[in-house]
Amino acid sequence: MTKRATTFGLVLPPRHSAMPAYRWWYAVLRAEILEGRLRSGARLPATRDFARQYRFSRGTIVGAFELLKSEGYLRATVGSGTYVSTILPEALLQATRATTPTASTQRKKHLTVSGYGRRVKLFSSFESRPSRAFRPNVPALDLFPTTLWAQITARRLRRASIQLLLGCDSMGYGPLRNAVANYLSSSRGVNCNVGQIAIVSGVQEALDLTARIVLNPGDRVCMEDPGYVGARMVYEAVGAKVTAMRLAE
């Protein structure tokens, strides 16, 4: 049985001479899809038939089809053909609403946050200030080996694999956690294993993570006074009750 070529009627707009032919065809077909003349699920002609009908090279039509497929406007089924996608990319960018709220309903609605969101406060101690001794949330940055760190970082990033760039375990990069566990065991005498190590960005994140794991709203936490205000803010944010314990003079 002879396979018959599919005809496909389009009203073509003029093409700017500077625009590549495949981009022009992409724009034409995309407009047809978005304006509803090419409905979702509609089957398109084979690229060879399409090219023959409009007297363009098949490579031009293939380029336009591939671009539309990469952006989600078309889908191809092996042995069946090319179809307009059921769900267009534009539909994925729009939030749908079941009903249109009235003006009175809109006035009654207010932005609400969780109890945690209401308790959490901005930690102003992070503002830039000169480094000094005995500041609880700032290490001795003036002693940090910046030049050596930059050299090691550059060397490691040059050899970074795709897997490393994709991310790592939720507890942190495995080799780094293992190195920390070995250091704590050999240099600090701490009996721990890699499963007990989590890599965080700083003391505040460590406190926040620990507080959310071990504390429930209403639990009491005793803190030395004077003590680290950043820790108190974390405990209060998770709903704990903080009791100040004055240090012996």
HELIX and SHEET records of a PDB file:
HELIX    1   1 ALA A   21  LEU A   34  1                                  14    
HELIX    2   2 THR A   47  TYR A   54  1                                   8    
HELIX    3   3 ARG A   58  SER A   70  1                                  13    
HELIX    4   4 PRO A   89  LEU A   92  1                                   4    
HELIX    5   5 ALA A  103  LYS A  108  1                                   6    
HELIX    6   6 GLY A  115  ARG A  119  1                                   5    
HELIX    7   7 SER A  124  PHE A  126  5                                   3    
HELIX    8   8 LEU A  141  LEU A  143  5                                   3    
HELIX    9   9 THR A  146  ARG A  158  1                                  13    
HELIX   10  10 ILE A  162  LEU A  166  1                                   5    
HELIX   11  11 GLY A  174  SER A  187  1                                  14    
HELIX   12  12 VAL A  194  GLN A  196  5                                   3    
HELIX   13  13 VAL A  203  VAL A  214  1                                  12    
HELIX   14  14 VAL A  229  ALA A  237  1                                   9    
SHEET    1   A 3 ARG A  43  LEU A  44  0                                        
SHEET    2   A 3 GLY A  81  VAL A  84 -1                                        
SHEET    3   A 3 LEU A  74  THR A  77 -1                                        
SHEET    1   B 2 ARG A 220  ASP A 225  0                                        
SHEET    2   B 2 LYS A 241  ARG A 246  1                                        
END                                                                             
